[in-house]
């Protein structure tokens, strides 16, 4: 297990990140894309070593889980290279001087997004590649032109250290400055770095208590900074009567597969299933859950937390266990499906609406559309909300949609929320407590926007403007000029 980074080394890392910020920000998009592609190539080349380390420390299967996750990690590094090549992320905007402007004579004003500065990234436990050292937060911050200080997760310290070495070496060899990236270990060092005035933004993926504590630190600094925390999420699924009639068995099996995938340790795990009264899927659900074998969880702490959360949920009045599988042995847990009524759910919404991180989920039956809307009305927001419906349900679903959009950043129709593809249109966020910044995403190309801030340049001579704003557009970027896209 890696020891906590000593104070002198932490200071050197923070100083190096601050020193590298200017060089990193001044690098062209093409240069930064080259750094990211080199990093992706280096990680791919070390796949066998890294996957073996991840398997040993997290108990996640090498194939297909960890192989696929590492592939996702290097893919998103390369995808941000495409974002850089595209150039639209800079939001370059030019308003020429206009003496006839209706609000009075307008000066020459040009606006551009610029790197915010050194970023502190807190790695996650449940995705040792995709949301860890070289994951999406790191990739998007580097793409934005920000040095990254990575706080390693204690659940996979050796993997974090080795991934960090490979990533940093690849970046520097590709031309990035020495302080572009570093890994630090130790909980207190994460707090110390978060308080340091040289850190200009931070990101986090993890629990509500941990994320909220860090958010409070970030916003109570003498100079508060943006804190992009992804916290808890229950991810409700609403099933209509028509959908049950058309494909009830497939829905039951799909749901069981989704909430038990990866031992239920996905932030998008569906934790609530809203079914109409008299749905008739009990036997199918019991069989589907009973067939799920016990799976090892990430570590003892998470396994113990799951056991405590499940016990708390099981003790709620009106909640009964519908099906169990696999039992418990060490850090391995089987799946548990519970059920309750709308009345019981509304009576104790504080407990039943909380995320239970692991292979457990809760069915809630509803009588009609009005009762369903009441149930959704007491839910805490999350990352996703899913509808399993039919085309004939359009008029019935439409009044429910405002309740779903209130509680989720991503809505799904006839799909399952586990599996968050990395693409241009993706949104992985939502109102608190899903995240601390509901206007942003931590997955997809828009994630780069978190680590950029706008600057307007008024009346400057062309030769003093940043290149993306100069009159001849030397980087050939997409721009809005005098209100029109070019």
N, C-alpha and C positions, 0 to 999 in steps of 0.2 A: 504493500500500500504506500502510495506517495506521501511524503511528509508535507506539512504546510510550508509554503514558500516563506523563507525568512524575510524579516522586514527590510533588510538592505537590498535584497534582490527585488522585492516588490517595488521599492523606490526606484531602482534602476529601470524596471519595466515601465513604470508610469512616466518617468522622465524620457525614456526612449520613445514612447508612444507620442508624447507631446512634441518631441523634436521631429518625429517623422510626419506629423500632421500636415505641415506646409508642403512637403515634397509629395506626399500622397495626394493631396488635394490638387496640386498643380499638374499631376500626371494626366495625359490625355486619355479619353475613353479607350482608345486602341491599346495604350500601354497597360491600363488596368485590366482590360480583357485578356491580354497576354499573360498577366500574372495569374488570373483565375484559371485560365486553361492549363497553365503549367502546374498549378496546384491540383487540378482534377487529374491530370496525367500521372502525377506522382502518387496520389492516393490510389488510383487504379492499379498502378504497378506494385503497390504494397498490399493489395487486397488480401492475399492469403494470410499474411502476418497479422493484419488488423482484424480480420474476421475471427481468427483463432483467439486473439486477445479478448474481443468483445464477447465471444461465446463463453469463455472462462469466467469473465467478471459479471455478466448479466444473466446467464443461463438461457438466453435467447438462442433458438436453433440457427446454426450456420446457414442452412439451406431450407427454404428459400428466403427466410426472414432477413438475416443479416446481409446476405449477398444482395438482395433487392434493395435494402436500405442504403448500403454503400453506393450502389449504382444510382440511387436517387440523389445522394449527396453530391456525387461528381457531376451528375446531370444538371443540378441546379447551379453549381459553380459555372458550368459552361453556358447555361441559359442566361445568367446575368451578364456574361460576355456578349450575348446577343442584345441584351437591353442596352449595354454601353454602345454597341455599334449602331443601334437604332437612333439613339440620341434624344428621343422625345422626353425621357425622364428629367432632363434639365429644365424643361419648361421655358425655354428661351423666348422672350417676348420683347418686341421693339415697338415703341410708340415714337414716331418722329415728331419733332416740333411742329405745332399746328396753330397758326395765329387765328384761324377761324373756328377753333374748337368751341362747341356750344357753351361749355362751362367757363369760357374765357381762354385767352392764349395758353396753349399747352407747351411746356418745355419738352425737350427730348428726354424720355425716360425708358430705360431698358432693364428688364428683370430676368434674374437667373437663379436657379437653385444651386447651392454650394454645399460642400461637405460640412457637417456640423462640428466635426472634431473627433478626438479619441472616444471610442465606444467601449463600454464594459458589457460583455455578454455572459450571462449565467447559463451554463449548460443544463440540459434536462437529463433525467434519469432513464426515461422509458424509450428514448430513441438515441442510442449511443453514437450514431453517426449523423442522422439527418437533423437532429435538434441538439447537437452537442458541439464538439470542438470546431469541426468544419461544416457545421450545419447552416440552415437558412439564415439565421441572424448574422453569423460571421460572413457568409457569402454576400448578403445584401449590404452590410456595412462596408466591406472591402470594395464592393462595386461602387458604392457611393463616394469612395475616396477617403474613408475613415480608418485610421489604425484601430486594431482590435486588441483589447485585453480580455482574455477568456478565463472566467472562473470555472475550473473543472468541477464536475459533479463527483461527489464522494463514492457514488455507486460504481464507477468504472475509472479509477485513477490511473492505472497503468496504460489503459487504452488512450486516455486523454493525453497523457504525457507523450506517448509515441506518435499519436496523430498530430499533436502540436508540433513536434520536431519535424515531421515530414512536411507539414503545411508551411511552416515558417521557412524551412530550407528551400522549398520550391519557390516560394514568393520572392525571397531574396535573390536566388540564382536567376530568376526571371527579370530582375532589375528593380524590385521594390526596395524601399529603404529598410535599414536594419530593424527599426522599431515598429515595423508594420504589424507584427503579430507576436503575442506571447501568451503562455498559459500560466495561471497561478492556481495554487492549491490552498485549501483551508477556508473554513466558513468566515472566520474573522477577517481574513484578507479580502474576501469579497465585500464585506461591509466597509473596510478601510478604503478600498479602491472606489467604492460608490460615493464615499464622502469627499474624495479627493477632487479639488477644483479643476484639475486637468482633464477629468472625465466629463464629457459633454452630453452623453446620452447613455442609457442602459436598457438592456432587454433581458427577459426572464421567461422561462417556461417551467411551471411547477404548481405547487399547492396554493390554495387561497391564503392560508396564514403566512406562509413564507413570502409569497409575492406581495401581499399587502404590507408586511413589515418593511420590505425593501422599497416599495413605492413610497411609504411614509418617509423613509430616510431621504430618498431622492428629491422629494418635493419640499422637505423641510431644511435642505441645505441653505446656507447663506445665499448661494446662487442656485435655485432649483433647476433641475434638468428634466427633460422628457424621460419617462420610464415606461417601457412597453412590456407589460406583463401579461402573459397568457396564463390564466389561473384555472378555476374549476368550471365544469360544464356537465349537465345532465343529458342533453341532446334528446328531447322527446320525439317519439314517433306516433303519429296519428293514423289510425287505420279506419277506413270507412266501411259501412255495411256492404256496399257494392263490391269493394275490393275483396272482402272475405268471401262473398258468394262466388266471385270469379276465380280466385286463386289463394284461398285461405291457407292451404297446406304449404304452399311455396312461401308465403309471407312468414308463417310461423318458423319454418326452417331457416329462412334468411335472417330473421331476427335473432334466433338462437346462435347462428354462426357469427353474426356481427357483434353481439355483446360478449361473446366468449373469445373472440379473436385475440390472440396474444395475451391470453389470461385476463382479458378485460382491461388491459393497461394502456389503452389509447385514450387520448383526451376527447376523441369524438365517439367513444363508446355510447351506444344508445342505452340510457339508464331508465327510461320510462316508455312504456308502451300503452297508448290509449286505445282501448278496444270498446266497441259498442256492447251494451249488455246483451247476453244471450249469444255471444259470438261463436260458441261451439268449438273453439280451438284448443281447449284444455288438454285433451289427450295428445294431440299433435305436438303441442308445446312441451308437455311432459316427456314424451319420447325423444324429441330433438335435444332437450337439455340433458336428459339421462345418458345420452350417447356421447356426451363430451367428456373426455378424460381429464383427470387432474393435470394441471400444468404448473411448472415452477414459476414463481414470481421473481421479480428482479432482485430482491434482497430481503433480508429478515425484517427490516424496518417497514417496508411496503407490505409484506405479508401480514405482519402484526397489525398494521393500520387497516388493512382490508378486513381482517377478522373482527376487529373492534367495530368498524363501520357496519358490517353485516349484522353483528349482534344487536347493535343499536337500532337498526332498521327492522329487524325481526321482532323486536319488543314493542313496536308501535301498535297500539290498539287497532284492531281491524285488519292488520297485515298478516297473511298466512304464507307459508312456504308451499309453492305449487309443485316444484320439482328440484331435486338435488342430484349431483353426480360426483363421482370420483373421490369424495372425502378429502381429508387433509393429512398431509405427511410432510413435516419439515416446512419448507417454504412453498410447497406445492398445494394448490387448492383446486377443488372441483368447482363446478358452476352451480349457482343457486338462482332460481326464478321465484319471485314472490308475487303476491297478488293482493289487491285491496279494492275497495269501492270508492266512488267519488266522494261520498259522505265522509269516510274515514280520512281520505286524502286532504279534504278541505279542513278537517278538524285538527290535523297535525301537519300542516304543510311545511313547517320549518324543518322537520326531520326527513320527511319522505322526498322533499325536493332537493336534498343535498346530494352531491356526487359521492358514490361509493366506489372508490378506485379499485377495480378488480372485476372478476367474473360473476357479477350479480346484476340483476335488473328487476324492475317492478312493473307489474301490469296494473293499470287503473281502468275500471270500466265506467263508461259514461252512458247516460240514458238518451240524450238527444244533443242537438247542436248547442243549445243554450248552456247545458251543463258542461259540455266540452270547453266552451269559451270561458266559463267560470273557472275551470281547472287551470287552463292556460293563464288566466289572469293572476293567479297566485304564484306562478313559477318564477324562479330567478332566471335571468337571461343566461344564454349559453352560446356555444359556437355554432350549433346546427339545430335545425328542426326539420323533420321528415314527414311527408304525406305519402301514404300508400292508398291510392285511389284509382278510380276509373274515369274515363272521359265523361261518363254520365253524371259524375259528381261535381262538375264544374260549378254549377249554381249553388250547390250545398257547401262547397269548399270556400267560395269567394268571401263570405262573411267571416270565415275563420282566419283568413290570411293576415289581417291586421294584428291579431294576437300572436301569430307565428313570427311575423316580421319584428314585433316588439322584443321577442326573446331570443333571436338568433341572428348571426351574421351570414349564415349560408342556409338556404332552403333547398330541400331535395324532394323530387317527385319520383316515386317508384324506384328508389335506390336506397343504399345504406350509407350512413355517414362515415364509417370507418374506411379509411383510404382517402387521403387529401392530395390530389394530384398537383404537381408543380407546373403552373401554366400562367398565361398572361391575365386571365380573368378570375383567378382564384381569390377567394376571401376566407381567411382563417382568423376570425376575430368576432367580436360581438360586445354588447353592453356589459358593464361590470355585473357580476364577477367573472364573466368569461375572459375579459381583458380589462386592463386599466386605461386603454386608449381605443375606444370603439370606432374611431375614424380610420384605423390602420389595419393592416394585415401582416401576419408573420410568415405566410406562405404565398408564393407567387411573385411575379415580377414587381408588383406594386409595393412589396416590402421595402424596396430601396428608398421610398419616399420618407420613411421614418427617420432616416439619417441625413437628410438634406434640409437646409433652411434657405428661405428666399432673401435675396439682396436686390434692391433697385439702385440703378446708377443713373443719376440725373445730370444732364448737361456735360458729361465728360467728353474730352477729345477722343477720337477713335483709337488712337494708339495707346491710351491708358485703359481702355475697356478690356474685360476678359475676352479671349478670342471668340467664344460662342456668340458674343454680342456685337462684335465688330461688323462694320457695314458690309463688307464683302463675304461675311459668313465663312471664314476659312476652314471650319470643320464640316461645312456643308450639312448643318443640322436642320431638322424640321423646326420652323419658327412661326410664331404669330406676329405679323408685322402690320401695324396700323389696323388691328382688329381682324385681319384675314390670315388664314393658314397659308403657309408657303412650303 
